[in-house]
Amino acid sequence: MPSSLSYADDAGSVFTFGLKGGYEAGVKLVSVMAALLPIASGLEEGSELLRSVAVVLIGGLLTSTLLTHFLAERIRANPRISGSLEKLAGVFLIAFGVKLAISR
């Protein structure tokens, strides 16, 4: 295999998503799922308390990954939506900074 190819060139569709950075998202998805599935299924000792947390984390991770996969290109293509999201992120960052400044 030529050295110019990256791991994403040989990876399956789970790891590529057809997007830039899709390989990293797929690796993160699979690794976190592998860590949380024993807890969610109740196989780990003492996992009764963490079972609901693991199920929520798995659901949130799957939902966010799939939404990102299907909506990322559409959001990038629409300047109105991407601009609104950037402004919303800025508001949250400013609010977080104000909260940090007040709490000290």
DSSP file (Angstrom, degrees, kcal/mol; ACC not computed):
  #  RESIDUE AA STRUCTURE BP1 BP2  ACC     N-H-->O    O-->H-N    N-H-->O    O-->H-N    TCO  KAPPA ALPHA  PHI   PSI    X-CA   Y-CA   Z-CA
    1    1 A M              0   0    0      0, 0.0     2,-0.0     0, 0.0     0, 0.0   0.000 360.0 360.0 360.0 131.5    0.0    0.0    0.0
    2    2 A P    >   -     0   0    0      0, 0.0     3,-1.3     0, 0.0     0, 0.0  -0.329 360.0-127.5 -64.2 146.5    1.4    3.4   -0.9
    3    3 A S  T 3  S+     0   0    0      1,-0.3     0, 0.0    -2,-0.0     0, 0.0   0.645 101.3  72.8 -71.8 -13.5    2.3    5.6    2.1
    4    4 A S  T 3  S+     0   0    0      2,-0.1    -1,-0.3     0, 0.0     2,-0.2   0.664  79.0  91.5 -76.4 -14.1    0.3    8.5    0.7
    5    5 A L    <   -     0   0    0     -3,-1.3     2,-0.2     1,-0.0     0, 0.0  -0.578  69.6-142.3 -81.2 142.6   -3.0    6.8    1.6
    6    6 A S    >>  -     0   0    0     -2,-0.2     3,-1.1     1,-0.1     4,-0.6  -0.493  28.8-102.8 -95.2 172.0   -4.5    7.4    5.0
    7    7 A Y  H >> S+     0   0    0      1,-0.3     3,-1.0     2,-0.2     4,-0.9   0.833 119.2  64.5 -61.8 -31.8   -6.3    4.9    7.1
    8    8 A A  H 34 S+     0   0    0      1,-0.3    -1,-0.3     2,-0.2     3,-0.1   0.769  91.3  64.6 -65.4 -24.7   -9.6    6.4    6.1
    9    9 A D  H <4 S+     0   0    0     -3,-1.1    -1,-0.3     1,-0.2    -2,-0.2   0.819 111.9  34.4 -67.7 -29.0   -9.0    5.3    2.5
   10   10 A D  H << S+     0   0    0     -3,-1.0    -1,-0.2    -4,-0.6    -2,-0.2   0.521  98.3 105.9-100.1  -7.9   -9.1    1.7    3.6
   11   11 A A  S  < S-     0   0    0     -4,-0.9    -3,-0.0     1,-0.1    12,-0.0  -0.294  71.6-110.7 -75.8 157.4  -11.8    2.0    6.3
   12   12 A G    >>  -     0   0    0      1,-0.1     3,-1.2     4,-0.0     4,-0.9  -0.152  41.1 -89.4 -75.8 178.1  -15.3    0.8    5.9
   13   13 A S  H 3> S+     0   0    0      1,-0.3     4,-1.5     2,-0.2     3,-0.1   0.741 121.9  68.2 -66.2 -22.8  -18.3    3.2    5.7
   14   14 A V  H 34 S+     0   0    0      1,-0.2    -1,-0.3     2,-0.1    16,-0.1   0.862 108.3  38.2 -62.3 -33.6  -18.7    3.2    9.4
   15   15 A F  H <4 S+     0   0    0     -3,-1.2    11,-0.5    11,-0.1    12,-0.2   0.623 118.7  44.6 -94.8 -14.0  -15.5    5.1    9.7
   16   16 A T  H ><  -     0   0    0     -4,-0.9     3,-1.6    -3,-0.1     6,-0.3   0.876  62.6-176.0-101.1 -41.5  -15.6    7.4    6.7
   17   17 A F  T 3<  -     0   0    0     -4,-1.5     3,-0.1     1,-0.3    -4,-0.1   0.478  63.4 -92.7  58.4   2.2  -19.2    8.9    6.7
   18   18 A G  T 3  S+     0   0    0      1,-0.2     2,-0.3    -5,-0.0    -1,-0.3   0.645 100.0 104.4  69.5  12.6  -18.2   10.6    3.4
   19   19 A L  S X  S-     0   0    0     -3,-1.6     3,-1.7    53,-0.0     4,-0.3  -0.852  82.8 -95.2-122.3 157.7  -17.2   13.7    5.4
   20   20 A K  T 3  S+     0   0    0     -2,-0.3    -4,-0.0     1,-0.3    -3,-0.0  -0.534 116.0  19.7 -66.1 137.4  -13.9   15.2    6.4
   21   21 A G  T 3> S+     0   0    0     -2,-0.2     4,-1.7     1,-0.0    -1,-0.3   0.524  87.4 125.3  79.7   4.2  -13.1   14.0    9.9
   22   22 A G  H <>  +     0   0    0     -3,-1.7     4,-2.4    -6,-0.3     5,-0.2   0.822  65.9  59.3 -66.8 -31.3  -15.5   11.1    9.5
   23   23 A Y  H  > S+     0   0    0     -4,-0.3     4,-2.5    -7,-0.2    -1,-0.2   0.938 106.4  46.7 -62.9 -46.4  -12.8    8.6   10.4
   24   24 A E  H  > S+     0   0    0      1,-0.2     4,-2.4     2,-0.2    -1,-0.2   0.896 112.0  51.2 -63.7 -39.4  -12.2   10.2   13.8
   25   25 A A  H  X S+     0   0    0     -4,-1.7     4,-2.4     1,-0.2    -1,-0.2   0.900 111.2  48.3 -64.4 -39.8  -15.9   10.3   14.4
   26   26 A G  H  X S+     0   0    0     -4,-2.4     4,-2.5   -11,-0.5     5,-0.2   0.895 111.2  49.3 -67.3 -40.1  -16.3    6.7   13.6
   27   27 A V  H  X S+     0   0    0     -4,-2.5     4,-2.5   -12,-0.2     5,-0.2   0.920 112.8  47.6 -64.8 -43.1  -13.4    5.6   15.8
   28   28 A K  H  X S+     0   0    0     -4,-2.4     4,-2.5     2,-0.2     5,-0.3   0.915 111.8  50.9 -63.9 -42.4  -14.8    7.7   18.7
   29   29 A L  H  X S+     0   0    0     -4,-2.4     4,-2.2     1,-0.2    -2,-0.2   0.942 114.0  42.9 -59.5 -49.5  -18.3    6.2   18.1
   30   30 A V  H  X S+     0   0    0     -4,-2.5     4,-2.3     1,-0.2    -2,-0.2   0.896 115.1  48.9 -68.0 -40.0  -17.0    2.6   18.1
   31   31 A S  H  X S+     0   0    0     -4,-2.5     4,-1.6    -5,-0.2    -1,-0.2   0.914 114.1  44.4 -69.3 -41.2  -14.7    3.0   21.1
   32   32 A V  H  X S+     0   0    0     -4,-2.5     4,-2.2    -5,-0.2     5,-0.2   0.896 113.4  51.5 -69.3 -38.4  -17.2    4.7   23.3
   33   33 A M  H  X S+     0   0    0     -4,-2.2     4,-2.5    -5,-0.3    -2,-0.2   0.912 108.7  51.6 -62.8 -41.2  -19.9    2.2   22.3
   34   34 A A  H  < S+     0   0    0     -4,-2.3    -1,-0.2     1,-0.2    -2,-0.2   0.849 112.9  45.8 -64.2 -33.3  -17.5   -0.6   23.2
   35   35 A A  H  < S+     0   0    0     -4,-1.6     4,-0.4    -5,-0.2    -1,-0.2   0.845 119.3  39.4 -76.8 -33.8  -16.8    0.9   26.6
   36   36 A L  H  X S+     0   0    0     -4,-2.2     4,-2.9     1,-0.2     5,-0.2   0.727  96.2  76.4 -92.5 -22.6  -20.5    1.6   27.4
   37   37 A L  H  X S+     0   0    0     -4,-2.5     4,-2.3     1,-0.2     6,-0.3   0.893  93.8  51.2 -60.3 -41.8  -22.2   -1.5   26.0
   38   38 A P  H  4>S+     0   0    0      0, 0.0     5,-1.9     0, 0.0     6,-1.3   0.885 114.4  45.3 -61.9 -34.9  -21.2   -3.8   28.9
   39   39 A I  H >45S+     0   0    0     -4,-0.4     3,-0.9    -3,-0.2    -2,-0.2   0.930 113.6  48.5 -70.8 -45.6  -22.5   -1.2   31.4
   40   40 A A  H 3<5S+     0   0    0     -4,-2.9    -1,-0.2     1,-0.3    -3,-0.2   0.825 112.0  49.4 -65.2 -31.7  -25.8   -0.7   29.4
   41   41 A S  T 3<5S-     0   0    0     -4,-2.3    -1,-0.3    -5,-0.2    -2,-0.2   0.559 113.2-117.7 -85.6  -7.2  -26.4   -4.4   29.2
   42   42 A G  T < 5S+     0   0    0     -3,-0.9    -3,-0.2    -4,-0.5     5,-0.2   0.634  78.4 123.7  83.6  14.6  -25.8   -5.0   32.9
   43   43 A L      < +     0   0    0     -5,-1.9     2,-0.2    -6,-0.3    -4,-0.2   0.785  51.8  83.9 -78.3 -27.5  -22.8   -7.2   32.4
   44   44 A E  S >  S-     0   0    0     -6,-1.3     3,-1.5     1,-0.1     2,-0.3  -0.508  91.6-105.5 -77.7 144.2  -20.5   -5.1   34.6
   45   45 A E  T 3  S+     0   0    0      1,-0.3    -1,-0.1    -2,-0.2    -2,-0.1  -0.508 104.9  11.5 -68.4 131.1  -20.5   -5.6   38.3
   46   46 A G  T >  S+     0   0    0     -2,-0.3     3,-0.6    -4,-0.1     4,-0.4   0.676  86.4 130.2  76.7  18.7  -22.4   -2.7   40.0
   47   47 A S  T <>  +     0   0    0     -3,-1.5     4,-1.3     1,-0.2    -2,-0.1   0.408  39.6  95.9 -86.8   4.3  -23.7   -1.3   36.8
   48   48 A E  T 34 S+     0   0    0      1,-0.2     4,-0.4     2,-0.2     3,-0.2   0.902  88.9  43.0 -60.7 -40.4  -27.3   -1.1   38.0
   49   49 A L  T <4 S+     0   0    0     -3,-0.6     4,-0.4     1,-0.2     3,-0.2   0.835 119.1  42.8 -74.4 -32.7  -26.9    2.6   38.9
   50   50 A L  T  > S+     0   0    0     -4,-0.4     4,-2.6     1,-0.2     5,-0.2   0.500  88.4  91.8 -92.7  -4.1  -25.0    3.5   35.7
   51   51 A R  H  X S+     0   0    0     -4,-1.3     4,-2.2     1,-0.2    -1,-0.2   0.926  88.4  45.0 -59.8 -47.4  -27.2    1.5   33.3
   52   52 A S  H  > S+     0   0    0     -4,-0.4     4,-2.3    -3,-0.2    -1,-0.2   0.877 112.8  52.3 -65.7 -36.0  -29.5    4.4   32.5
   53   53 A V  H  > S+     0   0    0     -4,-0.4     4,-2.5     2,-0.2    -1,-0.2   0.920 109.8  48.7 -64.1 -43.3  -26.6    6.8   32.1
   54   54 A A  H  X S+     0   0    0     -4,-2.6     4,-2.5     2,-0.2    -2,-0.2   0.894 110.7  50.5 -64.4 -40.1  -24.9    4.5   29.7
   55   55 A V  H  X S+     0   0    0     -4,-2.2     4,-2.5    -5,-0.2    -1,-0.2   0.919 111.9  47.3 -64.8 -42.7  -28.1    4.1   27.6
   56   56 A V  H  X S+     0   0    0     -4,-2.3     4,-2.6     2,-0.2    -2,-0.2   0.913 112.6  49.6 -64.5 -42.2  -28.6    7.8   27.4
   57   57 A L  H  X S+     0   0    0     -4,-2.5     4,-2.5     2,-0.2     5,-0.2   0.913 111.8  48.0 -63.7 -42.6  -24.9    8.4   26.4
   58   58 A I  H  X S+     0   0    0     -4,-2.5     4,-2.5     2,-0.2     5,-0.2   0.936 113.7  47.5 -63.3 -45.6  -25.1    5.7   23.7
   59   59 A G  H  X S+     0   0    0     -4,-2.5     4,-2.5     1,-0.2    -2,-0.2   0.909 113.7  47.2 -62.0 -42.7  -28.4    7.2   22.4
   60   60 A G  H  X S+     0   0    0     -4,-2.6     4,-2.7     2,-0.2     5,-0.2   0.892 112.4  49.4 -66.2 -40.1  -27.0   10.7   22.4
   61   61 A L  H  X S+     0   0    0     -4,-2.5     4,-2.2    -5,-0.2     5,-0.2   0.923 113.7  45.3 -65.8 -44.7  -23.8    9.7   20.7
   62   62 A L  H  X S+     0   0    0     -4,-2.5     4,-2.5    -5,-0.2     5,-0.2   0.930 114.8  48.7 -63.5 -44.9  -25.6    7.7   18.0
   63   63 A T  H  X S+     0   0    0     -4,-2.5     4,-2.7    -5,-0.2     5,-0.2   0.941 113.6  44.9 -62.0 -48.7  -28.1   10.6   17.4
   64   64 A S  H  X S+     0   0    0     -4,-2.7     4,-2.3     1,-0.2    -1,-0.2   0.885 114.0  49.9 -65.8 -37.6  -25.5   13.3   17.2
   65   65 A T  H  X S+     0   0    0     -4,-2.2     4,-2.3    -5,-0.2    -1,-0.2   0.930 114.2  44.1 -66.1 -44.9  -23.3   11.3   14.9
   66   66 A L  H  X S+     0   0    0     -4,-2.5     4,-2.4     2,-0.2     5,-0.2   0.898 113.8  50.0 -68.7 -39.8  -26.1   10.4   12.5
   67   67 A L  H  X S+     0   0    0     -4,-2.7     4,-2.5    -5,-0.2     5,-0.3   0.919 111.8  48.9 -63.3 -41.8  -27.4   14.0   12.5
   68   68 A T  H  X S+     0   0    0     -4,-2.3     4,-1.9    -5,-0.2     5,-0.2   0.918 111.0  51.2 -61.3 -42.9  -24.0   15.3   11.8
   69   69 A H  H  < S+     0   0    0     -4,-2.3     4,-0.3     1,-0.2    -2,-0.2   0.922 119.0  34.3 -60.9 -45.3  -23.6   12.8    9.0
   70   70 A F  H  < S+     0   0    0     -4,-2.4     4,-0.3     1,-0.1    -1,-0.2   0.760 127.6  33.9 -85.8 -24.6  -26.8   13.7    7.3
   71   71 A L  H  X S+     0   0    0     -4,-2.5     4,-2.5    -5,-0.2     5,-0.2   0.613  90.9  86.7-108.3 -13.0  -27.0   17.4    8.0
   72   72 A A  H  X S+     0   0    0     -4,-1.9     4,-2.5    -5,-0.3     5,-0.2   0.914  93.3  44.5 -59.4 -47.8  -23.5   18.7    8.0
   73   73 A E  H  > S+     0   0    0     -4,-0.3     4,-1.9    -5,-0.2    -1,-0.2   0.886 113.9  50.7 -65.8 -37.9  -23.2   19.3    4.2
   74   74 A R  H  > S+     0   0    0     -4,-0.3     4,-1.1     2,-0.2    -1,-0.2   0.898 111.9  47.2 -66.1 -39.9  -26.6   21.0    4.1
   75   75 A I  H  < S+     0   0    0     -4,-2.5     7,-0.5     1,-0.2     3,-0.4   0.917 112.4  49.1 -68.4 -42.5  -25.8   23.3    7.0
   76   76 A R  H  < S+     0   0    0     -4,-2.5    -1,-0.2    -5,-0.2    -2,-0.2   0.851 109.7  53.2 -63.7 -33.5  -22.4   24.2    5.4
   77   77 A A  H  < S+     0   0    0     -4,-1.9    -1,-0.2    -5,-0.2    -2,-0.2   0.746  99.1  68.8 -75.1 -23.1  -24.1   24.9    2.1
   78   78 A N     X  -     0   0    0     -4,-1.1     4,-2.3    -3,-0.4     5,-0.2  -0.848  63.9-167.8-101.7 106.4  -26.7   27.3    3.6
   79   79 A P  H  > S+     0   0    0      0, 0.0     4,-2.2     0, 0.0     5,-0.2   0.803  85.4  58.3 -65.0 -28.3  -24.9   30.5    4.8
   80   80 A R  H  > S+     0   0    0      2,-0.2     4,-2.0     1,-0.2     5,-0.1   0.934 110.4  41.2 -66.6 -45.7  -28.0   31.7    6.7
   81   81 A I  H  > S+     0   0    0      2,-0.2     4,-2.5     1,-0.2     5,-0.2   0.930 116.2  48.7 -68.4 -45.3  -28.1   28.5    8.9
   82   82 A S  H  X S+     0   0    0     -4,-2.3     4,-2.1    -7,-0.5    -2,-0.2   0.887 111.9  49.9 -65.4 -36.8  -24.4   28.4    9.4
   83   83 A G  H  X S+     0   0    0     -4,-2.2     4,-2.2    -5,-0.2    -1,-0.2   0.902 110.7  49.7 -65.0 -41.1  -24.2   32.1   10.4
   84   84 A S  H  X S+     0   0    0     -4,-2.0     4,-2.4     1,-0.2    -2,-0.2   0.904 110.9  49.3 -64.3 -41.0  -27.1   31.6   12.8
   85   85 A L  H  X S+     0   0    0     -4,-2.5     4,-2.4     2,-0.2    -1,-0.2   0.880 109.7  51.6 -66.4 -37.1  -25.3   28.7   14.4
   86   86 A E  H  X S+     0   0    0     -4,-2.1     4,-2.1     2,-0.2    -2,-0.2   0.907 111.2  47.7 -65.0 -40.9  -22.1   30.6   14.7
   87   87 A K  H  X S+     0   0    0     -4,-2.2     4,-2.3     2,-0.2    -2,-0.2   0.905 111.5  50.6 -65.1 -41.0  -23.9   33.5   16.4
   88   88 A L  H  X S+     0   0    0     -4,-2.4     4,-2.2     1,-0.2    -2,-0.2   0.911 110.1  49.4 -62.5 -42.9  -25.6   31.1   18.8
   89   89 A A  H  X S+     0   0    0     -4,-2.4     4,-2.3     1,-0.2    -1,-0.2   0.894 110.1  52.0 -62.9 -39.4  -22.3   29.4   19.7
   90   90 A G  H  X S+     0   0    0     -4,-2.1     4,-2.5     2,-0.2    -2,-0.2   0.897 107.9  51.2 -63.5 -40.9  -20.8   32.9   20.3
   91   91 A V  H  X S+     0   0    0     -4,-2.3     4,-2.7     1,-0.2    -2,-0.2   0.924 111.1  48.1 -61.9 -44.1  -23.7   33.8   22.6
   92   92 A F  H  X S+     0   0    0     -4,-2.2     4,-2.4     2,-0.2    -2,-0.2   0.900 111.9  49.6 -64.1 -40.1  -23.2   30.6   24.6
   93   93 A L  H  X S+     0   0    0     -4,-2.3     4,-2.2     2,-0.2    -2,-0.2   0.907 112.5  46.9 -65.7 -41.0  -19.4   31.2   24.8
   94   94 A I  H  X S+     0   0    0     -4,-2.5     4,-2.5     2,-0.2    -2,-0.2   0.926 112.8  49.6 -65.5 -43.8  -19.9   34.8   26.0
   95   95 A A  H  X S+     0   0    0     -4,-2.7     4,-2.4     1,-0.2    -2,-0.2   0.896 110.8  50.0 -62.2 -39.8  -22.5   33.6   28.6
   96   96 A F  H  X S+     0   0    0     -4,-2.4     4,-2.4     2,-0.2    -1,-0.2   0.908 110.6  49.8 -64.9 -41.1  -20.2   30.9   29.8
   97   97 A G  H  X S+     0   0    0     -4,-2.2     4,-2.3     2,-0.2    -2,-0.2   0.900 110.9  49.2 -63.3 -41.0  -17.4   33.5   30.2
   98   98 A V  H  X S+     0   0    0     -4,-2.5     4,-2.5     2,-0.2     5,-0.2   0.914 110.4  51.2 -64.4 -42.3  -19.6   35.8   32.1
   99   99 A K  H  X S+     0   0    0     -4,-2.4     4,-2.3     1,-0.2    -2,-0.2   0.920 111.0  48.3 -61.6 -43.2  -20.7   33.0   34.4
  100  100 A L  H  X S+     0   0    0     -4,-2.4     4,-0.7     1,-0.2    -1,-0.2   0.904 111.9  49.3 -62.4 -41.1  -17.0   32.1   35.0
  101  101 A A  H  < S+     0   0    0     -4,-2.3     3,-0.5     1,-0.2    -2,-0.2   0.883 113.6  46.1 -67.0 -37.7  -16.2   35.7   35.8
  102  102 A I  H  < S+     0   0    0     -4,-2.5    -1,-0.2     1,-0.2    -2,-0.2   0.871 106.2  58.8 -71.6 -36.3  -19.1   36.1   38.2
  103  103 A S  H  <        0   0    0     -4,-2.3    -1,-0.2     1,-0.3    -2,-0.2   0.640 360.0 360.0 -72.1 -12.5  -18.4   32.9   40.0
  104  104 A R     <        0   0    0     -4,-0.7    -1,-0.3    -3,-0.5    -2,-0.1   0.445 360.0 360.0 -87.4 360.0  -14.9   33.9   41.0
